[in-house]
Amino acid sequence: MGMTSCSVIKLHKRLDDYMDQFILSPDLRILLAFLLAALITGMIIPSLVNLAKKKGLVAHQTERTSHIGSIPNLGGVALFSAIMLASWIFWDVKMIGSFQFKVVSILVIFLLGLLDDMIKISPFKKFGGEILATLVLIMLGGVRITNLHGYFGISDISYLSSICLTFFVFILIINAFNLIDGIDGLAAGIGIVCCATYGIWFWLAGYTEHTVMAAATLGSLLVFFYFNVFSKKHKIFMGDTGSLVTGVVIAIFTVQFNQQTIDQSKAFAIYAAPAVSIAILIIPLFDTLRVFTLRILAGQSPLYGDKRHLHHMLLDLKLTHLQASLIMVCMNVFIIAIAFIYQSYKPQTLVFMGVIAAVILSYTFIISILRKRRLNINVH
């Protein structure tokens, strides 16, 4: 018995030594995570499409949808599988403890979305699952916002305030991504922009493990985007599974980004991190806030489904799904650029106001173009 235990310990040590020799460069792990996630997604999606069509697991056309026909909606299965497998393989084995609770939380969100895509669950059950997944990350995984970076004159915050704020941030981001998944390419396109932005910063700042996860998510979303927008034979939607998984992963990046920029002496520290993270997520956050406000003012529940989203307005002008998605993605990139350019300005509230001004100007510009085109359409 003692010899067997000793052999296992020696084998484990040899495996660790082998992994240390094999993975010489953090950049190699990042690249391989990106490529593996892209490969897995590309291999799984055609099989998922065929299975979904046979089992009737499709999104049917209704008065509230903007697609034509019945389209398989299990793309989230491919996204989850690729992101988790690639991240797990190339995450540093010495830091696997910080990864396990992220896996558990994302798994809960994945199962929640899958149930909703297959049998439809009530909003309350859905929200309950989101609460569970978020609490796993906060209470067990220690993924919390602990500092407001001097906004409103506040830096460190209490433990209870930290839990409440982080909970709100997670729930908001997860549902914001769920709500913008209304046309081809939009949720994936915004997800690509967010992952690329966070991933580049993590890489520059030396946070390899989160760069690995961002690279895996980016690789998976890029391949999914192709099937979602351009493929005819294997066209697929990400469904609630995909939008919820994408949302929780990006929520994790958002919290980590804000936490890792508290110490301003570190390389590539962002002075106004909260405002910059809002800019990175501006499209889902702004559109969700706008639609919720309009619904409440109309005396409706904010959760009531309608076609008041900005992407629906773009489709009303006879734009294609791709054109509408690209307009919103470009708007997002523009606001992110503004935030990074001015992130060092003091006080931080100035950067926040600059982000809000950029949003209002971009939105006003788009609305003015829409009105002119609508007039032209009506005239002709």
NORHUKA-V684371 format. One record per residue. RES is the residue in three letters. PHI is phi in whole degrees, 0 to 359 (* if undefined). PSI is psi in degrees with one decimal (NA if undefined). D_FIRST is the distance of its C-alpha to the first C-alpha in Angstrom with 2 decimals. Layout:
RES,PHI,PSI,D_FIRST + RES,PHI,PSI,D_FIRST
This chain:
MET,*,-43.9,0.00 + GLY,295,-37.9,3.79 + MET,293,-39.3,5.42 + THR,295,-44.5,5.13 + SER,298,-41.4,6.27 + CYS,296,-37.7,8.58 + SER,293,-39.6,9.85 + VAL,296,-42.9,10.75 + ILE,297,-43.7,12.52 + LYS,296,-40.6,14.29 + LEU,296,-42.2,15.32 + HIS,296,-40.0,16.70 + LYS,294,-40.1,18.56 + ARG,296,-38.6,19.97 + LEU,296,-43.2,21.11 + ASP,298,-42.5,22.84 + ASP,296,-38.3,24.44 + TYR,294,-42.1,25.61 + MET,295,-37.9,27.11 + ASP,297,-36.9,28.83 + GLN,283,-36.2,30.39 + PHE,288,-44.3,31.30 + ILE,263,82.4,32.98 + LEU,280,-33.8,35.28 + SER,241,130.3,38.10 + PRO,302,-36.3,38.28 + ASP,296,-32.4,41.39 + LEU,293,-41.6,39.50 + ARG,298,-40.6,37.08 + ILE,297,-46.9,40.15 + LEU,296,-43.8,41.96 + LEU,292,-35.9,39.09 + ALA,297,-43.0,38.52 + PHE,299,-48.5,42.25 + LEU,291,-41.2,42.35 + LEU,295,-43.7,39.26 + ALA,298,-40.9,40.56 + ALA,296,-42.4,43.97 + LEU,295,-45.7,42.61 + ILE,299,-45.1,40.50 + THR,299,-44.5,43.52 + GLY,295,-31.2,45.82 + MET,280,-34.6,43.62 + ILE,280,-39.3,42.99 + ILE,302,-47.2,46.52 + PRO,303,-39.9,48.34 + SER,293,-39.1,45.84 + LEU,297,-41.1,46.13 + VAL,299,-46.8,49.92 + ASN,296,-41.6,49.96 + LEU,294,-44.5,47.59 + ALA,298,-39.9,49.59 + LYS,294,-37.9,52.84 + LYS,290,-37.9,51.59 + LYS,267,-2.4,50.24 + GLY,74,23.0,53.15 + LEU,271,75.2,51.07 + VAL,226,159.5,53.97 + ALA,267,115.8,56.18 + HIS,275,152.4,59.62 + GLN,287,129.5,62.84 + THR,225,179.4,64.46 + GLU,292,-19.0,67.24 + ARG,265,-7.5,64.76 + THR,260,162.9,63.01 + SER,242,11.4,64.40 + HIS,255,165.9,62.92 + ILE,249,131.6,64.47 + GLY,86,-166.5,62.81 + SER,249,121.2,59.26 + ILE,241,133.0,56.50 + PRO,305,138.8,52.71 + ASN,236,34.3,51.18 + LEU,255,23.4,47.44 + GLY,300,-27.1,47.42 + GLY,297,-26.7,45.17 + VAL,296,-43.1,42.29 + ALA,294,-42.7,42.59 + LEU,298,-49.1,42.99 + PHE,300,-48.4,39.94 + SER,299,-45.8,37.69 + ALA,292,-46.2,38.94 + ILE,296,-47.0,38.88 + MET,291,-44.5,35.41 + LEU,293,-47.3,33.74 + ALA,295,-39.9,35.56 + SER,294,-42.2,35.03 + TRP,294,-43.0,31.29 + ILE,296,-40.7,30.79 + PHE,256,7.6,32.91 + TRP,284,140.6,32.15 + ASP,300,124.0,30.50 + VAL,298,-24.8,26.70 + LYS,284,-14.7,26.99 + MET,242,22.7,29.53 + ILE,294,-22.8,28.04 + GLY,299,-35.2,28.10 + SER,283,-10.0,31.90 + PHE,263,-28.8,31.92 + GLN,298,-38.7,29.87 + PHE,285,-28.2,32.62 + LYS,295,-40.9,35.25 + VAL,298,-46.1,33.45 + VAL,299,-46.0,33.32 + SER,296,-46.3,36.99 + ILE,294,-34.4,38.21 + LEU,297,-42.5,36.34 + VAL,299,-45.3,38.21 + ILE,296,-40.3,41.46 + PHE,299,-48.7,40.76 + LEU,296,-37.0,40.22 + LEU,298,-48.2,43.30 + GLY,295,-38.8,45.44 + LEU,296,-42.5,44.24 + LEU,299,-42.6,45.20 + ASP,293,-37.1,48.57 + ASP,290,-32.0,49.22 + MET,268,-43.0,48.40 + ILE,233,-5.1,49.74 + LYS,63,115.6,51.42 + ILE,246,161.1,50.31 + SER,291,153.6,52.55 + PRO,303,-32.3,53.04 + PHE,290,-41.4,51.65 + LYS,294,-38.8,48.32 + LYS,298,-45.8,48.21 + PHE,294,-36.1,48.91 + GLY,297,-40.3,46.28 + GLY,295,-38.0,43.62 + GLU,295,-38.8,44.89 + ILE,298,-45.8,44.65 + LEU,300,-48.2,41.00 + ALA,298,-40.3,40.10 + THR,292,-41.6,42.11 + LEU,293,-32.9,40.62 + VAL,300,-45.2,37.06 + LEU,294,-42.9,38.19 + ILE,284,-52.4,40.16 + MET,280,-39.2,38.13 + LEU,261,-39.1,34.54 + GLY,274,-12.7,35.09 + GLY,68,21.7,37.65 + VAL,274,94.1,40.11 + ARG,222,151.6,43.31 + ILE,272,120.0,46.78 + THR,246,-1.9,47.24 + ASN,211,138.4,50.48 + LEU,262,9.6,53.87 + HIS,59,27.7,54.79 + GLY,88,-2.5,58.00 + TYR,295,137.4,59.47 + PHE,59,23.0,61.81 + GLY,74,15.2,61.25 + ILE,246,134.0,57.63 + SER,247,-95.0,54.57 + ASP,292,141.7,51.49 + ILE,238,159.4,51.25 + SER,292,164.4,49.61 + TYR,300,-45.9,46.23 + LEU,295,-43.2,47.96 + SER,298,-37.9,50.50 + SER,298,-44.2,47.75 + ILE,296,-46.7,46.02 + CYS,296,-45.4,49.37 + LEU,295,-45.4,50.58 + THR,296,-40.4,47.38 + PHE,302,-47.2,47.31 + PHE,300,-43.7,50.94 + VAL,297,-45.2,50.33 + PHE,297,-49.6,47.45 + ILE,298,-40.6,49.37 + LEU,297,-48.7,52.52 + ILE,292,-43.1,51.03 + ILE,302,-47.7,48.99 + ASN,284,-28.0,52.09 + ALA,296,-41.7,54.44 + PHE,291,-35.1,52.61 + ASN,297,-37.4,52.59 + LEU,282,-29.1,56.36 + ILE,276,-4.0,57.40 + ASP,280,70.1,55.74 + GLY,243,-15.6,59.11 + ILE,221,162.7,60.16 + ASP,301,129.5,58.65 + GLY,86,-12.0,57.02 + LEU,286,-57.6,57.59 + ALA,299,-41.6,54.21 + ALA,293,-41.8,52.48 + GLY,297,-44.8,55.14 + ILE,293,-38.7,54.88 + GLY,298,-39.6,51.07 + ILE,298,-45.2,51.37 + VAL,298,-45.6,53.70 + CYS,297,-47.2,51.45 + CYS,294,-39.8,48.26 + ALA,296,-42.5,50.15 + THR,294,-52.1,51.68 + TYR,296,-42.5,48.55 + GLY,299,-44.1,46.49 + ILE,298,-42.9,49.00 + TRP,294,-45.4,49.10 + PHE,304,-42.2,45.29 + TRP,294,-46.9,45.24 + LEU,296,-37.9,48.10 + ALA,278,-7.2,46.66 + GLY,89,18.6,43.24 + TYR,264,82.2,41.16 + THR,296,-42.3,39.18 + GLU,296,-41.6,36.83 + HIS,288,-27.7,39.78 + THR,294,-38.6,41.69 + VAL,301,-47.1,38.94 + MET,293,-40.3,39.27 + ALA,295,-39.2,43.06 + ALA,294,-41.0,43.11 + ALA,296,-43.7,41.02 + THR,295,-41.5,43.36 + LEU,298,-46.5,46.39 + GLY,299,-42.1,45.39 + SER,293,-43.4,44.76 + LEU,293,-36.3,48.03 + LEU,297,-44.9,50.09 + VAL,291,-41.7,49.12 + PHE,301,-42.5,49.57 + PHE,305,-41.2,52.98 + TYR,299,-50.3,54.08 + PHE,295,-38.9,53.24 + ASN,292,-37.7,54.69 + VAL,260,-41.7,57.96 + PHE,253,-25.7,58.73 + SER,283,136.0,57.01 + LYS,262,-42.1,59.14 + LYS,287,-37.2,56.92 + HIS,238,37.9,53.70 + LYS,297,138.7,55.16 + ILE,210,149.7,52.78 + PHE,260,155.6,52.76 + MET,281,-21.0,49.87 + GLY,66,-179.0,50.54 + ASP,299,-34.0,49.41 + THR,304,-50.2,45.82 + GLY,289,-42.8,46.71 + SER,291,-37.5,49.12 + LEU,291,-42.5,46.81 + VAL,296,-45.4,43.81 + THR,300,-41.9,46.12 + GLY,297,-44.8,47.51 + VAL,290,-35.9,44.25 + VAL,296,-45.0,42.99 + ILE,290,-30.8,46.31 + ALA,297,-40.6,46.32 + ILE,299,-46.0,43.01 + PHE,300,-39.7,44.67 + THR,297,-46.2,47.72 + VAL,295,-45.2,45.91 + GLN,296,-38.8,43.85 + PHE,300,-45.1,47.08 + ASN,291,-35.2,48.84 + GLN,289,-38.7,46.02 + GLN,277,1.5,45.61 + THR,249,9.5,49.36 + ILE,295,-45.8,49.73 + ASP,280,105.2,49.53 + GLN,285,-6.8,52.73 + SER,277,-13.0,51.87 + LYS,284,157.4,49.25 + ALA,296,140.0,50.27 + PHE,61,26.8,51.93 + ALA,296,139.6,52.07 + ILE,259,122.0,54.22 + TYR,292,-46.5,56.75 + ALA,252,56.7,57.59 + ALA,304,-44.1,54.20 + PRO,302,-42.5,54.96 + ALA,293,-37.8,58.23 + VAL,293,-41.4,56.64 + SER,293,-34.0,53.88 + ILE,296,-40.5,56.64 + ALA,297,-40.0,58.46 + ILE,298,-35.1,55.42 + LEU,256,16.5,55.19 + ILE,298,-38.3,58.93 + ILE,296,-55.5,59.67 + PRO,297,-37.7,57.33 + LEU,291,-48.4,58.04 + PHE,295,-44.4,61.80 + ASP,293,-38.6,62.26 + THR,296,-46.2,60.24 + LEU,297,-41.9,62.21 + ARG,297,-47.5,65.49 + VAL,293,-42.5,64.91 + PHE,299,-41.2,63.69 + THR,297,-45.2,66.81 + LEU,298,-39.2,69.13 + ARG,293,-43.0,67.63 + ILE,295,-42.3,67.94 + LEU,296,-27.4,71.52 + ALA,273,4.4,72.29 + GLY,77,21.2,71.08 + GLN,253,163.9,68.01 + SER,291,139.0,64.34 + PRO,297,-19.1,62.61 + LEU,270,-1.0,60.06 + TYR,290,126.0,62.90 + GLY,285,137.5,62.63 + ASP,205,-169.5,65.65 + LYS,243,47.9,66.82 + ARG,262,-1.5,67.62 + HIS,294,154.0,64.95 + LEU,301,-36.8,66.26 + HIS,293,-29.5,64.90 + HIS,291,-36.7,66.94 + MET,296,-38.1,70.01 + LEU,293,-39.2,69.45 + LEU,294,-30.4,69.15 + ASP,297,-20.8,72.45 + LEU,269,16.7,74.12 + LYS,70,21.2,73.13 + LEU,282,152.6,70.43 + THR,282,166.9,67.50 + HIS,301,-43.0,63.98 + LEU,296,-43.2,63.10 + GLN,297,-44.9,66.20 + ALA,297,-42.9,65.56 + SER,296,-42.9,61.91 + LEU,294,-36.6,62.85 + ILE,300,-45.6,65.53 + MET,288,-36.4,63.07 + VAL,295,-44.1,60.40 + CYS,297,-38.0,63.06 + MET,299,-41.6,64.19 + ASN,296,-45.5,60.64 + VAL,298,-41.5,60.33 + PHE,300,-44.9,63.72 + ILE,290,-36.4,62.77 + ILE,298,-43.4,59.45 + ALA,299,-43.4,61.43 + ILE,301,-44.2,63.87 + ALA,296,-43.0,61.11 + PHE,289,-34.7,59.43 + ILE,296,-39.9,62.82 + TYR,255,11.8,63.80 + GLN,295,-21.6,60.43 + SER,271,-3.2,61.35 + TYR,290,146.5,64.60 + LYS,241,146.3,65.03 + PRO,287,170.2,64.99 + GLN,299,-31.0,62.13 + THR,298,-25.7,64.31 + LEU,295,-40.0,66.56 + VAL,294,-43.0,63.80 + PHE,300,-45.0,63.09 + MET,295,-35.3,66.80 + GLY,296,-40.1,66.93 + VAL,297,-45.5,64.18 + ILE,298,-41.9,66.06 + ALA,297,-41.2,69.33 + ALA,296,-38.1,67.79 + VAL,296,-49.1,66.55 + ILE,298,-43.7,69.97 + LEU,296,-44.1,71.80 + SER,296,-45.5,69.55 + TYR,296,-43.5,69.83 + THR,298,-40.8,73.60 + PHE,298,-45.3,74.00 + ILE,295,-44.1,72.16 + ILE,297,-39.9,74.10 + SER,296,-39.9,77.41 + ILE,295,-41.6,76.64 + LEU,298,-42.2,75.66 + ARG,295,-40.8,78.94 + LYS,296,-43.4,81.00 + ARG,293,-36.4,79.31 + ARG,296,-39.7,79.71 + LEU,296,-41.5,83.42 + ASN,296,-39.7,83.74 + ILE,295,-43.0,82.02 + ASN,294,-37.2,84.33 + VAL,295,-41.2,87.40 + HIS,272,NA,86.63
